[in-house]
């Protein structure tokens, strides 16, 4: 049996869980509303604030979907109740970040500014203090969307292994390489 799939999901007070006829799971909470299409074979049981994902057989396909949908639904419940936050750090001389509404303006050492239009579901905050690297904070109730946006921002200038310059997640450890060494002839 799937170890992930058989774990129960605690649905906190204020979060509403519904399944439509077309197997569209909708989770509403104080931070927003999320929907996910689910395979028709997977069923759900909600009793006393505990949600259980049930699969019909031990077929390989059903076992695979059991853990997948349990994780997706759990991420939705956590997202609409607590939310998700991702912090990115810009490491490099002259690297800056500013936001004007939903447009993120990044200066990453190129000859031009890099602009990114963010969806309405994601809140962005760019913070620059003296003597510290700029920090871009992303907040959303959708874990999949916020991870995709963070990966897109990181892809503009990935951290390089020699000086560590680039866009990295706060707390991420970059494996550093030794520079050129003066070898004997």
C-alpha positions, 0 to 999 in steps of 0.5 A: 500500500502507498505510504503517502496515499494512506496518510490522512489529510487534516482539513482545518476549520474554515476550509471547505472541500467539495467533489463535483460530478466530473471529479473536479476537487475544489478546496476553498479557504481563507487564502483562496480557492484551488481546483484539481481534476482527479481520476474517476477511480479515486474516491474521498471520505471526509469524516470529522475533519479528516480526509482520506483518499481511497483507491479501488484496487491494488493495480499498479495504476491505482497505486501510483495515483493514490499517493499522487492525488493525496499529495496534490489535495494535501498541498491544496488544503495547506495552501488555502489555509496557511499559504506558501512562501518562497524567498530568492536571494540575488547574489552579485555586485549591482544585482537589484530587484524592484516590483511595481504591482505584479511586474518584477524588474530584475537587474542581473548583470546583463546589459538590459533589465529583465522584466517578469509579469506575475499572475494575480495569484502570486504576491511579490515583494522585493526588499533591498537593504544596504550591505545585504543582498536583495531578497525577492519574496513570493507568496501564494496559496498554489504550491505548484504555481509559486514553485514554477515562478520561483524556478523561472526567476532562478533560471534568469541567472543560475548561481555559478560555482566559482563566486556563487553569483546569481539568483538562489533560494534563501538557505540554498548551499551552492557547491563551490569549485576552486579557481584556477591554480598556478601549476608547476611547469 
